[in-house]
Amino acid sequence: MNKEIEEIGNKILTGSDLTKDEALFLVNSEDLYDILYFANKIRAKFKKNTLRFCSIINAKSGACSEDCKFCAQSIYYDTQVNTYSLVDFNTILKSAKQAKETGADGFSIVTSGKGVVSDDELKVICNSIGEINKLGLYSCVSLGEVNESEANILKNNGLIKYHHNLETSRRFFPQICTTHTYDDKIKTIITLKKTGLKVCCGGIFGLGETREDWVELAFTLKDLNVDSIPINFLNPKSGTPFEGKKEITPLLALRIIALYRFVLPNKDIKVCGGREVVLRDLQSWMYYAGANGTMLGNYLTTSGRPCKEDIQMLKDLELR
């Protein structure tokens, strides 16, 4: 056992915070399996052996005005993605019921675009929120940027959590998007926290960022005190600027998950998009690396694996 990793791990287990220097040491240490050992112990201490499963509906697809280089829904790239306006209330509710049946405990309505574009859209979404909650799911939405008025309307209609990723570090963000700024994203998160909504906020890895960017993003999320962190890995789509880019290996993915468990020991960490193509046969290891949840079913423009396989993985690991 690497003595420095052991000291850092025990420090986190006793409730102390990781420093940036220690985080940088962890992302570069050759003793990955020692890091995973403590990441698992930290997960078990702060999150027990209970996993969180969420599911989403791609409720409005394509025609997005933003130029995020990883996204197949941007109008800037020819990706042949399906494009459609906001689906109706019944479609959302049907998808939520299916999510409940497959084992999800949360359900999110996700729309493409920079933000809410009309009162009619907001009305359909608000009507759906209450029904999602009645199913015993926690309601979540991902609608892009929102102002305080919109956030309060959503909260008053029963919304529990809002998803809004930072994607990467402040330093690297201009390399992946130019149509909105990092400060725009931070402003939205602060607005959401102000209204009392829980915030789901994470990033996507494998865009060309450095290991230092992984650390910077982790500490930004810590400073913002977000409630859950989705970790996504680039699944490069044809037609986007990142077509063909493959930078994250299975062991690098596990290192990233472990880093975020060390930095954010008491937060929900869910491994979501790209896990099937990046982790491959090591998907079950994401829990050993510190994750305590994942997304069931399909993503926005890519397919996930059958829900029953993820539920069986949980049972095989004797997790709840």
DALINZI-V857335 format. One record per residue. RES is the residue in three letters. SS is DSSP state (2 for helix, 1 for strand, 0 for the rest). PHI is phi in degrees with one decimal (* if undefined). D_CENTER is the distance of its C-alpha to the mean C-alpha in Angstrom with 2 decimals. Layout:
# DALINZI-V857335
RES/SS/PHI/D_CENTER  RES/SS/PHI/D_CENTER
This chain:
# DALINZI-V857335
MET/0/*/31.26  ASN/0/-65.8/30.51  LYS/2/-63.0/31.96  GLU/2/-68.9/29.71  ILE/2/-63.7/26.53  GLU/2/-60.7/28.32  GLU/2/-64.4/29.14  ILE/2/-65.2/25.63  GLY/2/-61.1/24.23  ASN/2/-66.1/26.96  LYS/2/-61.4/26.41  ILE/2/-67.6/22.82  LEU/2/-64.0/24.12  THR/0/-92.1/26.75  GLY/0/99.3/24.42  SER/0/-86.6/24.79  ASP/0/-94.1/22.25  LEU/0/-76.7/21.48  THR/0/-92.1/23.06  LYS/2/-64.2/21.89  ASP/2/-63.1/24.82  GLU/2/-67.3/23.85  ALA/2/-63.3/20.29  LEU/2/-64.0/21.94  PHE/2/-63.0/24.29  LEU/2/-65.9/21.64  VAL/2/-74.0/19.91  ASN/2/-114.1/23.44  SER/0/-66.2/25.20  GLU/0/-78.3/26.74  ASP/0/-91.8/26.49  LEU/2/-61.2/23.04  TYR/2/-69.5/24.13  ASP/2/-68.4/25.27  ILE/2/-63.9/21.88  LEU/2/-63.7/20.27  TYR/2/-56.6/23.06  PHE/2/-77.8/22.24  ALA/2/-60.2/18.45  ASN/2/-66.5/19.31  LYS/2/-64.5/21.90  ILE/2/-66.2/19.63  ARG/2/-58.5/17.12  ALA/2/-63.0/20.24  LYS/2/-69.8/21.77  PHE/2/-90.9/19.07  LYS/2/-123.3/17.28  LYS/0/56.2/20.32  ASN/0/-115.4/19.91  THR/0/-103.5/17.94  LEU/0/-101.3/14.71  ARG/1/-113.9/12.38  PHE/1/-117.3/11.80  CYS/1/-121.2/10.34  SER/1/-145.9/11.43  ILE/1/-133.5/11.60  ILE/1/-123.0/14.56  ASN/1/-80.1/14.89  ALA/1/-80.1/17.44  LYS/1/-149.6/18.62  SER/1/-121.8/18.44  GLY/0/74.5/19.67  ALA/0/56.0/22.05  CYS/1/-79.9/19.51  SER/0/-77.0/21.49  GLU/0/-93.5/19.06  ASP/0/-108.9/19.50  CYS/0/-54.0/16.13  LYS/0/-68.2/17.50  PHE/0/-91.0/14.74  CYS/0/-99.7/14.71  ALA/0/-77.4/17.22  GLN/0/-94.7/17.58  SER/1/-73.2/19.27  ILE/0/-69.1/23.01  TYR/0/-78.0/23.74  TYR/0/-125.7/23.29  ASP/0/-94.1/25.19  THR/0/-114.9/22.76  GLN/0/60.7/24.51  VAL/0/-72.4/21.41  ASN/0/-64.2/22.34  THR/0/-121.4/22.87  TYR/1/-156.8/23.52  SER/0/-78.5/23.64  LEU/0/-57.8/22.05  VAL/0/-70.2/22.86  ASP/0/-84.3/25.08  PHE/2/-56.0/24.67  ASN/2/-63.9/25.97  THR/2/-66.6/23.53  ILE/2/-63.1/20.56  LEU/2/-64.5/22.31  LYS/2/-60.7/23.20  SER/2/-65.0/19.66  ALA/2/-63.6/18.69  LYS/2/-63.3/21.71  GLN/2/-65.0/20.79  ALA/2/-62.4/17.37  LYS/2/-61.2/19.39  GLU/2/-65.8/21.90  THR/2/-83.9/19.60  GLY/0/116.2/18.28  ALA/0/-73.1/15.14  ASP/0/-110.5/15.28  GLY/1/-139.5/12.99  PHE/1/-141.3/13.13  SER/1/-121.2/11.68  ILE/1/-92.8/13.94  VAL/1/-116.2/12.52  THR/1/-125.6/15.17  SER/0/-80.0/15.86  GLY/0/114.9/17.70  LYS/0/-73.5/17.83  GLY/1/-175.8/18.26  VAL/0/-67.0/20.31  VAL/0/-101.2/23.49  SER/0/-157.8/25.89  ASP/2/-64.4/27.01  ASP/2/-63.7/27.35  GLU/2/-61.4/23.68  LEU/2/-61.8/22.82  LYS/2/-64.7/25.47  VAL/2/-61.0/24.15  ILE/2/-65.1/20.65  CYS/2/-63.7/22.30  ASN/2/-63.3/24.60  SER/2/-76.1/21.82  ILE/2/-57.9/19.99  GLY/2/-62.1/23.01  GLU/2/-69.1/23.44  ILE/2/-62.3/19.91  ASN/2/-61.7/20.68  LYS/2/-63.8/24.07  LEU/0/-74.3/22.67  GLY/0/90.2/21.33  LEU/0/-97.2/17.67  TYR/1/-84.3/15.74  SER/1/-82.6/15.27  CYS/1/-145.4/12.29  VAL/1/-135.7/12.49  SER/1/-136.7/10.93  LEU/0/-119.0/14.22  GLY/0/84.3/14.00  GLU/1/-71.8/16.33  VAL/0/-134.3/18.33  ASN/0/-95.2/21.46  GLU/2/-63.8/22.67  SER/2/-62.5/24.77  GLU/2/-64.2/22.06  ALA/2/-62.2/19.77  ASN/2/-67.6/22.81  ILE/2/-61.4/23.67  LEU/2/-63.1/20.33  LYS/2/-61.9/20.68  ASN/2/-67.5/24.31  ASN/0/-94.7/23.51  GLY/0/101.9/21.51  LEU/0/-61.3/17.87  ILE/0/-101.1/16.02  LYS/1/-137.5/12.48  TYR/1/-123.6/11.26  HIS/1/-102.0/7.93  HIS/0/-157.2/8.62  ASN/0/-73.9/6.96  LEU/0/-82.1/9.72  GLU/1/79.6/9.04  THR/0/-158.6/11.69  SER/0/-76.1/14.67  ARG/2/-59.8/17.25  ARG/2/-60.8/19.79  PHE/2/-89.2/18.16  PHE/2/-52.9/16.62  PRO/0/-60.7/20.03  GLN/0/-79.9/20.07  ILE/0/-116.8/17.27  CYS/0/-156.3/18.05  THR/0/-122.2/21.36  THR/0/-90.4/21.35  HIS/0/-149.0/19.52  THR/0/-110.8/19.18  TYR/2/-63.7/16.95  ASP/2/-64.3/19.14  ASP/2/-60.3/18.40  LYS/2/-67.0/14.70  ILE/2/-60.3/15.84  LYS/2/-60.0/18.43  THR/2/-61.5/16.19  ILE/2/-63.1/14.16  ILE/2/-62.9/17.60  THR/2/-61.3/18.97  LEU/2/-63.4/16.44  LYS/2/-63.1/17.11  LYS/2/-62.4/20.78  THR/2/-79.4/20.89  GLY/0/92.8/19.61  LEU/0/-76.7/16.39  LYS/1/-72.8/13.50  VAL/1/-122.3/10.56  CYS/1/-103.4/6.80  CYS/0/-151.3/6.04  GLY/0/-150.3/4.88  GLY/1/-161.1/6.26  ILE/1/-127.2/7.95  PHE/1/-117.2/10.89  GLY/0/103.8/14.33  LEU/0/-93.8/15.36  GLY/0/112.0/18.41  GLU/0/-72.8/17.24  THR/0/-97.5/19.06  ARG/2/-65.4/18.36  GLU/2/-64.2/19.39  ASP/2/-66.1/16.57  TRP/2/-58.0/14.10  VAL/2/-67.0/16.13  GLU/2/-60.4/16.43  LEU/2/-62.7/12.77  ALA/2/-57.7/12.50  PHE/2/-75.8/15.59  THR/2/-65.3/14.69  LEU/2/-64.2/11.79  LYS/2/-64.5/14.50  ASP/2/-63.0/17.04  LEU/2/-79.5/15.14  ASN/0/56.2/14.73  VAL/0/-70.7/11.35  ASP/0/-92.7/10.98  SER/1/-143.4/7.64  ILE/1/-125.6/5.18  PRO/1/-82.1/1.95  ILE/1/-107.2/4.67  ASN/1/-115.9/6.05  PHE/1/-118.8/9.83  LEU/0/-58.1/12.24  ASN/0/-113.0/14.13  PRO/0/-59.2/16.93  LYS/0/-105.4/18.47  SER/0/-60.0/22.18  GLY/0/99.3/23.35  THR/0/-89.0/20.65  PRO/0/-61.2/21.69  PHE/0/-96.9/19.47  GLU/0/-54.6/21.27  GLY/0/86.9/22.28  LYS/0/-75.7/20.21  LYS/0/-138.8/19.32  GLU/0/-115.1/18.83  ILE/0/-99.9/16.63  THR/0/-88.2/18.71  PRO/2/-54.6/17.79  LEU/2/-72.2/19.06  LEU/2/-65.6/17.30  ALA/2/-61.2/13.93  LEU/2/-65.2/15.16  ARG/2/-64.2/16.34  ILE/2/-63.6/13.05  ILE/2/-59.5/11.54  ALA/2/-62.1/14.87  LEU/2/-55.5/14.95  TYR/2/-69.4/11.95  ARG/2/-69.3/13.70  PHE/2/-66.7/16.88  VAL/2/-74.6/15.80  LEU/0/-126.1/13.89  PRO/0/-62.6/15.95  ASN/0/-105.0/15.79  LYS/0/-100.4/12.15  ASP/1/-74.5/9.88  ILE/1/-120.0/7.82  LYS/1/-115.4/6.17  VAL/1/-92.6/6.75  CYS/0/-121.8/6.07  GLY/0/-55.9/7.88  GLY/0/87.3/10.96  ARG/2/-64.5/11.47  GLU/2/-65.2/14.73  VAL/2/-85.5/16.26  VAL/2/-93.7/15.38  LEU/2/-79.1/15.87  ARG/2/49.1/18.50  ASP/2/-69.8/20.87  LEU/2/-98.0/18.94  GLN/0/-59.0/16.02  SER/0/-64.7/17.54  TRP/2/-69.9/17.58  MET/2/-61.6/13.87  TYR/2/-76.1/15.06  TYR/2/-64.2/18.00  ALA/0/-81.2/15.88  GLY/0/119.3/14.36  ALA/0/-69.8/11.33  ASN/0/-128.9/12.13  GLY/1/-179.2/10.14  THR/1/-157.5/8.74  MET/1/-104.8/8.83  LEU/0/-89.7/12.51  GLY/0/84.2/14.30  ASN/0/-83.5/13.78  TYR/0/-99.8/11.13  LEU/0/-77.6/12.43  THR/0/-123.4/15.16  THR/0/-129.1/14.94  SER/0/-91.6/15.93  GLY/0/-92.5/14.44  ARG/0/-92.0/17.04  PRO/0/-55.4/19.19  CYS/2/-56.1/17.81  LYS/2/-62.3/20.99  GLU/2/-71.4/20.23  ASP/2/-69.5/17.06  ILE/2/-66.0/19.19  GLN/2/-65.7/22.00  MET/2/-60.2/20.00  LEU/2/-60.1/19.29  LYS/2/-65.0/23.02  ASP/2/-63.0/24.15  LEU/0/-83.7/22.36  GLU/0/57.2/24.00  LEU/0/-104.2/20.88  ARG/0/-104.0/20.59
